[in-house]
Amino acid sequence: MYDSRLIGTWKSDARRTAREIEARHDIRGPNKTKLLSLFGKLVLRYTRTHCYSDYDGHRTAARYKVVAKDACSVVTISESPIAGKRIFYIRFEGDHYWICLGRFREYFKRIKKTAKTK
């Protein structure tokens, strides 16, 4: 099983994720600044069977499987040599999706193909 909504290229949305983190009052000071600096760099490209990631020049590929889906979300299982088997709940909101990272959500926006990116 696969989900066509996932297929394509997505980039971490630093601004939208920052709004999510800024709303939390339990993350403060240098920890918040350091945390915010991590977002906006990750690019994910999904095919029917693999997710290719690029974080600041560090590239990886992982096989994944869609195990459940409904009108607004998808659940995948992927396996990597470093992280092992992991379950991801992906919630779609228009041209964005989010995943839960513990106490907050990281947002991703779809990257539209242009003449330069084709």
Phi and psi in radians as a Rosetta constraint file:
Dihedral C 1 N 2 CA 2 C 2 CIRCULARHARMONIC -2.482 0.35
Dihedral N 2 CA 2 C 2 N 3 CIRCULARHARMONIC 3.002 0.35
Dihedral C 2 N 3 CA 3 C 3 CIRCULARHARMONIC -2.287 0.35
Dihedral N 3 CA 3 C 3 N 4 CIRCULARHARMONIC 2.065 0.35
Dihedral C 3 N 4 CA 4 C 4 CIRCULARHARMONIC -1.119 0.35
Dihedral N 4 CA 4 C 4 N 5 CIRCULARHARMONIC -0.391 0.35
Dihedral C 4 N 5 CA 5 C 5 CIRCULARHARMONIC -1.120 0.35
Dihedral N 5 CA 5 C 5 N 6 CIRCULARHARMONIC -0.479 0.35
Dihedral C 5 N 6 CA 6 C 6 CIRCULARHARMONIC -1.439 0.35
Dihedral N 6 CA 6 C 6 N 7 CIRCULARHARMONIC -0.522 0.35
Dihedral C 6 N 7 CA 7 C 7 CIRCULARHARMONIC -1.069 0.35
Dihedral N 7 CA 7 C 7 N 8 CIRCULARHARMONIC 2.273 0.35
Dihedral C 7 N 8 CA 8 C 8 CIRCULARHARMONIC 2.258 0.35
Dihedral N 8 CA 8 C 8 N 9 CIRCULARHARMONIC -2.854 0.35
Dihedral C 8 N 9 CA 9 C 9 CIRCULARHARMONIC -1.979 0.35
Dihedral N 9 CA 9 C 9 N 10 CIRCULARHARMONIC 2.358 0.35
Dihedral C 9 N 10 CA 10 C 10 CIRCULARHARMONIC -2.275 0.35
Dihedral N 10 CA 10 C 10 N 11 CIRCULARHARMONIC 2.528 0.35
Dihedral C 10 N 11 CA 11 C 11 CIRCULARHARMONIC -2.207 0.35
Dihedral N 11 CA 11 C 11 N 12 CIRCULARHARMONIC 2.439 0.35
Dihedral C 11 N 12 CA 12 C 12 CIRCULARHARMONIC -0.953 0.35
Dihedral N 12 CA 12 C 12 N 13 CIRCULARHARMONIC 2.267 0.35
Dihedral C 12 N 13 CA 13 C 13 CIRCULARHARMONIC -1.684 0.35
Dihedral N 13 CA 13 C 13 N 14 CIRCULARHARMONIC 1.667 0.35
Dihedral C 13 N 14 CA 14 C 14 CIRCULARHARMONIC -1.059 0.35
Dihedral N 14 CA 14 C 14 N 15 CIRCULARHARMONIC -0.732 0.35
Dihedral C 14 N 15 CA 15 C 15 CIRCULARHARMONIC -1.157 0.35
Dihedral N 15 CA 15 C 15 N 16 CIRCULARHARMONIC -0.817 0.35
Dihedral C 15 N 16 CA 16 C 16 CIRCULARHARMONIC -1.206 0.35
Dihedral N 16 CA 16 C 16 N 17 CIRCULARHARMONIC -0.670 0.35
Dihedral C 16 N 17 CA 17 C 17 CIRCULARHARMONIC -1.152 0.35
Dihedral N 17 CA 17 C 17 N 18 CIRCULARHARMONIC -0.682 0.35
Dihedral C 17 N 18 CA 18 C 18 CIRCULARHARMONIC -1.070 0.35
Dihedral N 18 CA 18 C 18 N 19 CIRCULARHARMONIC -0.694 0.35
Dihedral C 18 N 19 CA 19 C 19 CIRCULARHARMONIC -1.055 0.35
Dihedral N 19 CA 19 C 19 N 20 CIRCULARHARMONIC -0.676 0.35
Dihedral C 19 N 20 CA 20 C 20 CIRCULARHARMONIC -1.106 0.35
Dihedral N 20 CA 20 C 20 N 21 CIRCULARHARMONIC -0.791 0.35
Dihedral C 20 N 21 CA 21 C 21 CIRCULARHARMONIC -1.241 0.35
Dihedral N 21 CA 21 C 21 N 22 CIRCULARHARMONIC -0.698 0.35
Dihedral C 21 N 22 CA 22 C 22 CIRCULARHARMONIC -1.068 0.35
Dihedral N 22 CA 22 C 22 N 23 CIRCULARHARMONIC -0.512 0.35
Dihedral C 22 N 23 CA 23 C 23 CIRCULARHARMONIC -1.238 0.35
Dihedral N 23 CA 23 C 23 N 24 CIRCULARHARMONIC -0.293 0.35
Dihedral C 23 N 24 CA 24 C 24 CIRCULARHARMONIC -1.503 0.35
Dihedral N 24 CA 24 C 24 N 25 CIRCULARHARMONIC 2.275 0.35
Dihedral C 24 N 25 CA 25 C 25 CIRCULARHARMONIC -1.679 0.35
Dihedral N 25 CA 25 C 25 N 26 CIRCULARHARMONIC -0.054 0.35
Dihedral C 25 N 26 CA 26 C 26 CIRCULARHARMONIC -1.647 0.35
Dihedral N 26 CA 26 C 26 N 27 CIRCULARHARMONIC -0.028 0.35
Dihedral C 26 N 27 CA 27 C 27 CIRCULARHARMONIC -2.019 0.35
Dihedral N 27 CA 27 C 27 N 28 CIRCULARHARMONIC 2.051 0.35
Dihedral C 27 N 28 CA 28 C 28 CIRCULARHARMONIC -2.339 0.35
Dihedral N 28 CA 28 C 28 N 29 CIRCULARHARMONIC 2.908 0.35
Dihedral C 28 N 29 CA 29 C 29 CIRCULARHARMONIC 0.945 0.35
Dihedral N 29 CA 29 C 29 N 30 CIRCULARHARMONIC -2.406 0.35
Dihedral C 29 N 30 CA 30 C 30 CIRCULARHARMONIC -1.057 0.35
Dihedral N 30 CA 30 C 30 N 31 CIRCULARHARMONIC -0.565 0.35
Dihedral C 30 N 31 CA 31 C 31 CIRCULARHARMONIC -1.098 0.35
Dihedral N 31 CA 31 C 31 N 32 CIRCULARHARMONIC -0.720 0.35
Dihedral C 31 N 32 CA 32 C 32 CIRCULARHARMONIC -1.168 0.35
Dihedral N 32 CA 32 C 32 N 33 CIRCULARHARMONIC -0.758 0.35
Dihedral C 32 N 33 CA 33 C 33 CIRCULARHARMONIC -1.069 0.35
Dihedral N 33 CA 33 C 33 N 34 CIRCULARHARMONIC -0.792 0.35
Dihedral C 33 N 34 CA 34 C 34 CIRCULARHARMONIC -1.111 0.35
Dihedral N 34 CA 34 C 34 N 35 CIRCULARHARMONIC -0.754 0.35
Dihedral C 34 N 35 CA 35 C 35 CIRCULARHARMONIC -1.079 0.35
Dihedral N 35 CA 35 C 35 N 36 CIRCULARHARMONIC -0.816 0.35
Dihedral C 35 N 36 CA 36 C 36 CIRCULARHARMONIC -1.083 0.35
Dihedral N 36 CA 36 C 36 N 37 CIRCULARHARMONIC -0.522 0.35
Dihedral C 36 N 37 CA 37 C 37 CIRCULARHARMONIC -1.217 0.35
Dihedral N 37 CA 37 C 37 N 38 CIRCULARHARMONIC -0.234 0.35
Dihedral C 37 N 38 CA 38 C 38 CIRCULARHARMONIC -1.397 0.35
Dihedral N 38 CA 38 C 38 N 39 CIRCULARHARMONIC -0.389 0.35
Dihedral C 38 N 39 CA 39 C 39 CIRCULARHARMONIC -1.621 0.35
Dihedral N 39 CA 39 C 39 N 40 CIRCULARHARMONIC 2.708 0.35
Dihedral C 39 N 40 CA 40 C 40 CIRCULARHARMONIC 1.638 0.35
Dihedral N 40 CA 40 C 40 N 41 CIRCULARHARMONIC 0.006 0.35
Dihedral C 40 N 41 CA 41 C 41 CIRCULARHARMONIC -1.866 0.35
Dihedral N 41 CA 41 C 41 N 42 CIRCULARHARMONIC -0.416 0.35
Dihedral C 41 N 42 CA 42 C 42 CIRCULARHARMONIC -1.433 0.35
Dihedral N 42 CA 42 C 42 N 43 CIRCULARHARMONIC 2.235 0.35
Dihedral C 42 N 43 CA 43 C 43 CIRCULARHARMONIC -2.068 0.35
Dihedral N 43 CA 43 C 43 N 44 CIRCULARHARMONIC 2.240 0.35
Dihedral C 43 N 44 CA 44 C 44 CIRCULARHARMONIC -2.051 0.35
Dihedral N 44 CA 44 C 44 N 45 CIRCULARHARMONIC 2.361 0.35
Dihedral C 44 N 45 CA 45 C 45 CIRCULARHARMONIC -2.155 0.35
Dihedral N 45 CA 45 C 45 N 46 CIRCULARHARMONIC 2.093 0.35
Dihedral C 45 N 46 CA 46 C 46 CIRCULARHARMONIC -1.790 0.35
Dihedral N 46 CA 46 C 46 N 47 CIRCULARHARMONIC 2.343 0.35
Dihedral C 46 N 47 CA 47 C 47 CIRCULARHARMONIC -1.923 0.35
Dihedral N 47 CA 47 C 47 N 48 CIRCULARHARMONIC -2.979 0.35
Dihedral C 47 N 48 CA 48 C 48 CIRCULARHARMONIC -1.147 0.35
Dihedral N 48 CA 48 C 48 N 49 CIRCULARHARMONIC -0.448 0.35
Dihedral C 48 N 49 CA 49 C 49 CIRCULARHARMONIC -2.185 0.35
Dihedral N 49 CA 49 C 49 N 50 CIRCULARHARMONIC -0.294 0.35
Dihedral C 49 N 50 CA 50 C 50 CIRCULARHARMONIC -2.293 0.35
Dihedral N 50 CA 50 C 50 N 51 CIRCULARHARMONIC 2.680 0.35
Dihedral C 50 N 51 CA 51 C 51 CIRCULARHARMONIC -2.088 0.35
Dihedral N 51 CA 51 C 51 N 52 CIRCULARHARMONIC 2.126 0.35
Dihedral C 51 N 52 CA 52 C 52 CIRCULARHARMONIC -1.821 0.35
Dihedral N 52 CA 52 C 52 N 53 CIRCULARHARMONIC 2.227 0.35
Dihedral C 52 N 53 CA 53 C 53 CIRCULARHARMONIC -2.059 0.35
Dihedral N 53 CA 53 C 53 N 54 CIRCULARHARMONIC 2.604 0.35
Dihedral C 53 N 54 CA 54 C 54 CIRCULARHARMONIC -2.410 0.35
Dihedral N 54 CA 54 C 54 N 55 CIRCULARHARMONIC 1.952 0.35
Dihedral C 54 N 55 CA 55 C 55 CIRCULARHARMONIC -2.037 0.35
Dihedral N 55 CA 55 C 55 N 56 CIRCULARHARMONIC 1.786 0.35
Dihedral C 55 N 56 CA 56 C 56 CIRCULARHARMONIC 0.958 0.35
Dihedral N 56 CA 56 C 56 N 57 CIRCULARHARMONIC 0.704 0.35
Dihedral C 56 N 57 CA 57 C 57 CIRCULARHARMONIC 1.633 0.35
Dihedral N 57 CA 57 C 57 N 58 CIRCULARHARMONIC -0.223 0.35
Dihedral C 57 N 58 CA 58 C 58 CIRCULARHARMONIC -1.585 0.35
Dihedral N 58 CA 58 C 58 N 59 CIRCULARHARMONIC 2.001 0.35
Dihedral C 58 N 59 CA 59 C 59 CIRCULARHARMONIC -1.889 0.35
Dihedral N 59 CA 59 C 59 N 60 CIRCULARHARMONIC 2.447 0.35
Dihedral C 59 N 60 CA 60 C 60 CIRCULARHARMONIC -2.456 0.35
Dihedral N 60 CA 60 C 60 N 61 CIRCULARHARMONIC 2.876 0.35
Dihedral C 60 N 61 CA 61 C 61 CIRCULARHARMONIC -2.383 0.35
Dihedral N 61 CA 61 C 61 N 62 CIRCULARHARMONIC 2.450 0.35
Dihedral C 61 N 62 CA 62 C 62 CIRCULARHARMONIC -2.473 0.35
Dihedral N 62 CA 62 C 62 N 63 CIRCULARHARMONIC 2.415 0.35
Dihedral C 62 N 63 CA 63 C 63 CIRCULARHARMONIC -1.312 0.35
Dihedral N 63 CA 63 C 63 N 64 CIRCULARHARMONIC 2.490 0.35
Dihedral C 63 N 64 CA 64 C 64 CIRCULARHARMONIC -2.439 0.35
Dihedral N 64 CA 64 C 64 N 65 CIRCULARHARMONIC 2.827 0.35
Dihedral C 64 N 65 CA 65 C 65 CIRCULARHARMONIC -2.346 0.35
Dihedral N 65 CA 65 C 65 N 66 CIRCULARHARMONIC 2.342 0.35
Dihedral C 65 N 66 CA 66 C 66 CIRCULARHARMONIC -1.433 0.35
Dihedral N 66 CA 66 C 66 N 67 CIRCULARHARMONIC 2.153 0.35
Dihedral C 66 N 67 CA 67 C 67 CIRCULARHARMONIC -1.910 0.35
Dihedral N 67 CA 67 C 67 N 68 CIRCULARHARMONIC -0.264 0.35
Dihedral C 67 N 68 CA 68 C 68 CIRCULARHARMONIC -2.803 0.35
Dihedral N 68 CA 68 C 68 N 69 CIRCULARHARMONIC 2.663 0.35
Dihedral C 68 N 69 CA 69 C 69 CIRCULARHARMONIC -2.779 0.35
Dihedral N 69 CA 69 C 69 N 70 CIRCULARHARMONIC 2.703 0.35
Dihedral C 69 N 70 CA 70 C 70 CIRCULARHARMONIC -2.497 0.35
Dihedral N 70 CA 70 C 70 N 71 CIRCULARHARMONIC -2.868 0.35
Dihedral C 70 N 71 CA 71 C 71 CIRCULARHARMONIC -1.116 0.35
Dihedral N 71 CA 71 C 71 N 72 CIRCULARHARMONIC -0.431 0.35
Dihedral C 71 N 72 CA 72 C 72 CIRCULARHARMONIC -2.257 0.35
Dihedral N 72 CA 72 C 72 N 73 CIRCULARHARMONIC 0.088 0.35
Dihedral C 72 N 73 CA 73 C 73 CIRCULARHARMONIC -2.686 0.35
Dihedral N 73 CA 73 C 73 N 74 CIRCULARHARMONIC 2.950 0.35
Dihedral C 73 N 74 CA 74 C 74 CIRCULARHARMONIC -2.517 0.35
Dihedral N 74 CA 74 C 74 N 75 CIRCULARHARMONIC 2.577 0.35
Dihedral C 74 N 75 CA 75 C 75 CIRCULARHARMONIC -2.106 0.35
Dihedral N 75 CA 75 C 75 N 76 CIRCULARHARMONIC 2.234 0.35
Dihedral C 75 N 76 CA 76 C 76 CIRCULARHARMONIC -2.133 0.35
Dihedral N 76 CA 76 C 76 N 77 CIRCULARHARMONIC 2.744 0.35
Dihedral C 76 N 77 CA 77 C 77 CIRCULARHARMONIC -2.139 0.35
Dihedral N 77 CA 77 C 77 N 78 CIRCULARHARMONIC 2.259 0.35
Dihedral C 77 N 78 CA 78 C 78 CIRCULARHARMONIC -2.292 0.35
Dihedral N 78 CA 78 C 78 N 79 CIRCULARHARMONIC 2.805 0.35
Dihedral C 78 N 79 CA 79 C 79 CIRCULARHARMONIC -2.357 0.35
Dihedral N 79 CA 79 C 79 N 80 CIRCULARHARMONIC 2.334 0.35
Dihedral C 79 N 80 CA 80 C 80 CIRCULARHARMONIC -2.338 0.35
Dihedral N 80 CA 80 C 80 N 81 CIRCULARHARMONIC 2.710 0.35
Dihedral C 80 N 81 CA 81 C 81 CIRCULARHARMONIC -1.094 0.35
Dihedral N 81 CA 81 C 81 N 82 CIRCULARHARMONIC -0.520 0.35
Dihedral C 81 N 82 CA 82 C 82 CIRCULARHARMONIC -1.481 0.35
Dihedral N 82 CA 82 C 82 N 83 CIRCULARHARMONIC -0.904 0.35
Dihedral C 82 N 83 CA 83 C 83 CIRCULARHARMONIC -1.583 0.35
Dihedral N 83 CA 83 C 83 N 84 CIRCULARHARMONIC -0.263 0.35
Dihedral C 83 N 84 CA 84 C 84 CIRCULARHARMONIC 1.340 0.35
Dihedral N 84 CA 84 C 84 N 85 CIRCULARHARMONIC -2.722 0.35
Dihedral C 84 N 85 CA 85 C 85 CIRCULARHARMONIC -1.420 0.35
Dihedral N 85 CA 85 C 85 N 86 CIRCULARHARMONIC 2.279 0.35
Dihedral C 85 N 86 CA 86 C 86 CIRCULARHARMONIC -2.379 0.35
Dihedral N 86 CA 86 C 86 N 87 CIRCULARHARMONIC 2.533 0.35
Dihedral C 86 N 87 CA 87 C 87 CIRCULARHARMONIC -1.817 0.35
Dihedral N 87 CA 87 C 87 N 88 CIRCULARHARMONIC 2.342 0.35
Dihedral C 87 N 88 CA 88 C 88 CIRCULARHARMONIC -2.159 0.35
Dihedral N 88 CA 88 C 88 N 89 CIRCULARHARMONIC 2.253 0.35
Dihedral C 88 N 89 CA 89 C 89 CIRCULARHARMONIC -1.730 0.35
Dihedral N 89 CA 89 C 89 N 90 CIRCULARHARMONIC 2.101 0.35
Dihedral C 89 N 90 CA 90 C 90 CIRCULARHARMONIC -2.012 0.35
Dihedral N 90 CA 90 C 90 N 91 CIRCULARHARMONIC 2.128 0.35
Dihedral C 90 N 91 CA 91 C 91 CIRCULARHARMONIC -1.916 0.35
Dihedral N 91 CA 91 C 91 N 92 CIRCULARHARMONIC 2.087 0.35
Dihedral C 91 N 92 CA 92 C 92 CIRCULARHARMONIC -1.499 0.35
Dihedral N 92 CA 92 C 92 N 93 CIRCULARHARMONIC 2.422 0.35
Dihedral C 92 N 93 CA 93 C 93 CIRCULARHARMONIC -2.459 0.35
Dihedral N 93 CA 93 C 93 N 94 CIRCULARHARMONIC 1.591 0.35
Dihedral C 93 N 94 CA 94 C 94 CIRCULARHARMONIC 1.142 0.35
Dihedral N 94 CA 94 C 94 N 95 CIRCULARHARMONIC -2.194 0.35
Dihedral C 94 N 95 CA 95 C 95 CIRCULARHARMONIC -1.607 0.35
Dihedral N 95 CA 95 C 95 N 96 CIRCULARHARMONIC 0.344 0.35
Dihedral C 95 N 96 CA 96 C 96 CIRCULARHARMONIC -2.157 0.35
Dihedral N 96 CA 96 C 96 N 97 CIRCULARHARMONIC 2.827 0.35
Dihedral C 96 N 97 CA 97 C 97 CIRCULARHARMONIC -2.466 0.35
Dihedral N 97 CA 97 C 97 N 98 CIRCULARHARMONIC 2.839 0.35
Dihedral C 97 N 98 CA 98 C 98 CIRCULARHARMONIC -2.344 0.35
Dihedral N 98 CA 98 C 98 N 99 CIRCULARHARMONIC 2.691 0.35
Dihedral C 98 N 99 CA 99 C 99 CIRCULARHARMONIC -2.204 0.35
Dihedral N 99 CA 99 C 99 N 100 CIRCULARHARMONIC 2.668 0.35
Dihedral C 99 N 100 CA 100 C 100 CIRCULARHARMONIC -1.507 0.35
Dihedral N 100 CA 100 C 100 N 101 CIRCULARHARMONIC 2.270 0.35
Dihedral C 100 N 101 CA 101 C 101 CIRCULARHARMONIC -2.054 0.35
Dihedral N 101 CA 101 C 101 N 102 CIRCULARHARMONIC 1.106 0.35
Dihedral C 101 N 102 CA 102 C 102 CIRCULARHARMONIC 1.374 0.35
Dihedral N 102 CA 102 C 102 N 103 CIRCULARHARMONIC -1.830 0.35
Dihedral C 102 N 103 CA 103 C 103 CIRCULARHARMONIC -1.605 0.35
Dihedral N 103 CA 103 C 103 N 104 CIRCULARHARMONIC 0.036 0.35
Dihedral C 103 N 104 CA 104 C 104 CIRCULARHARMONIC -2.651 0.35
Dihedral N 104 CA 104 C 104 N 105 CIRCULARHARMONIC 3.038 0.35
Dihedral C 104 N 105 CA 105 C 105 CIRCULARHARMONIC -1.919 0.35
Dihedral N 105 CA 105 C 105 N 106 CIRCULARHARMONIC 2.497 0.35
Dihedral C 105 N 106 CA 106 C 106 CIRCULARHARMONIC -1.807 0.35
Dihedral N 106 CA 106 C 106 N 107 CIRCULARHARMONIC 2.260 0.35
Dihedral C 106 N 107 CA 107 C 107 CIRCULARHARMONIC -1.706 0.35
Dihedral N 107 CA 107 C 107 N 108 CIRCULARHARMONIC 2.555 0.35
Dihedral C 107 N 108 CA 108 C 108 CIRCULARHARMONIC -2.231 0.35
Dihedral N 108 CA 108 C 108 N 109 CIRCULARHARMONIC 2.490 0.35
Dihedral C 108 N 109 CA 109 C 109 CIRCULARHARMONIC -2.024 0.35
Dihedral N 109 CA 109 C 109 N 110 CIRCULARHARMONIC 2.535 0.35
Dihedral C 109 N 110 CA 110 C 110 CIRCULARHARMONIC -1.234 0.35
Dihedral N 110 CA 110 C 110 N 111 CIRCULARHARMONIC 2.363 0.35
Dihedral C 110 N 111 CA 111 C 111 CIRCULARHARMONIC -1.638 0.35
Dihedral N 111 CA 111 C 111 N 112 CIRCULARHARMONIC 2.057 0.35
Dihedral C 111 N 112 CA 112 C 112 CIRCULARHARMONIC -1.381 0.35
Dihedral N 112 CA 112 C 112 N 113 CIRCULARHARMONIC 2.467 0.35
Dihedral C 112 N 113 CA 113 C 113 CIRCULARHARMONIC -1.287 0.35
Dihedral N 113 CA 113 C 113 N 114 CIRCULARHARMONIC 2.350 0.35
Dihedral C 113 N 114 CA 114 C 114 CIRCULARHARMONIC -2.109 0.35
Dihedral N 114 CA 114 C 114 N 115 CIRCULARHARMONIC 3.098 0.35
Dihedral C 114 N 115 CA 115 C 115 CIRCULARHARMONIC -1.021 0.35
Dihedral N 115 CA 115 C 115 N 116 CIRCULARHARMONIC -0.581 0.35
Dihedral C 115 N 116 CA 116 C 116 CIRCULARHARMONIC -1.339 0.35
Dihedral N 116 CA 116 C 116 N 117 CIRCULARHARMONIC -0.511 0.35
Dihedral C 116 N 117 CA 117 C 117 CIRCULARHARMONIC -1.683 0.35
Dihedral N 117 CA 117 C 117 N 118 CIRCULARHARMONIC -0.054 0.35
